[in-house]
Amino acid sequence: MQITVDIPTPLFGQSTEELARRARLLLVIDEIRSGHLTRSDAARALAMTLDDFLIEGGRHGLYAIDYDVDDFKRELDVSRTTDAERSDGGGSRCRQLAADLPLPRRRS
């Protein structure tokens, strides 16, 4: 499918190929955020490897994994329970790993 777009004057100095590449990238990123596309589908649509797409998407604030903080806390609770039941004492390692993780920024 092709779409024709009027380009604002301040962008006239850029190549049409670069503008088209950026427009496609930002469109699929928006589709991911809207829940209409997966990251792997987006990478395929842009003829990129998933790794390359995740790196490029990260430059635009797209996390590699869309994981809600509340979901993470629930998973951590389950993990702690499972680790506490194990005899090897893995629970302390799990807590340490969780403490070292940065919290994602909330989208407004």
Summary of the structure (lengths in Angstrom):
residues: 108
radius of gyration: 19.9
end to end distance: 31.5
largest distance: 66.4
contacts: 204
relative contact order: 0.07
helix: 59%
strand: 0%
